[in-house]
Amino acid sequence: MRKEEIRHDPIRQNIVRVVEYLKENQNNVLKIFLGLVVLISVFSFYNNMGNERIESSSEIAGLAQNTFINGNIDEAMVKFERVLSDYPKTSGALQSLVYLLSDAINKEDYLTAKKMIEKLKIGISSINDPVVKATLYKIQGDIELYDGNMDHAMSYYNKAVKSAKNPSLEIKYKLDVITVLLRQEEYKQAITMLKDIQDFDDIGFNEKNKAEELQAFATQKLGT
C-alpha cells in the first residue's frame, strides 16, 4: 500500500479521530466511565440483595413448614408471619400466606383471612406457582361461601380447578364446586360431576369417600 493510500485510509482516519477526541476530552470520558462503573456496581448490589432476600425468605419459610409438619403449629405461624412481614413479594412470603390463610380458615376466622387476602400486594392471577394460585382461589371461595355468596364462591372454586394443573388437586376443588351446587339444589348436575370424579383412577381415599357421601346426599334429595 502506498503512502498516499495510507494517508487516505478511512479506518485509520477514524481511529486517529477517536484517539484525538479521547485526548481532548479525557476528563469527560473519565467521568462517563466512572458513572458506568457506579451504575453497574449499584445494579449488582441491589440484584445481590434481591437474591439474598429471596433465599432468606425461602429458607425461613422452609423452616416454618418443617415446624408445622412436626406439629408445632403456633411456632410455625410466628415464623410464617415473620416471612410475610419482612420479605413481602417473595416466593417465601406467598408460601407463608397460604399457611396463614389455611390456619385462619381452619379456625373459621374468615374475617382475618379476608383481611390477609385484601393485603396481598399482587393479584392472584399474576402468581406463577399453580399450587399457590389454586390454593388462594380455593380460600377465597371458602370465604365467599361462608358469607353466603354462592355465585362468587362458585367462580373462585372454578378458578382453583383451572389453576391447579394437577389432576388430584382438580378433584379436590371440583368437590368444592359440587358443594356449592348442592347448596343451590342443583342435584342432577352435582351427581353427573360426582360420577365423573369416581371414575377417575387416581382419586385419593378421602376424596373418594367425600364424593360417595355427596352423591348419596344428592340422590336422597332427588328421591331416586
Protein Blocks (a to p, Z undefined) as FASTA:
>chain_A
ZZklmmmmmklmmmmmmmmmmmmmmmmmmmmmmmmmmmmmmmmmmmmmmmmmmmmmmmmm
mmmmmmmmnopamlmmmmmmmmmmmmghifklmmmmmmmmmmmmmnopaklmmmmmmmpm
bdfklpmblmlmmmmmmmmmmmmmmnopaklmmmmmmmmmmmnopaklmmmmmmmmmmmm
mmnopaklmmmmmmmmmmpmklcfklmmmmmmmmmmmmmmnoZZ
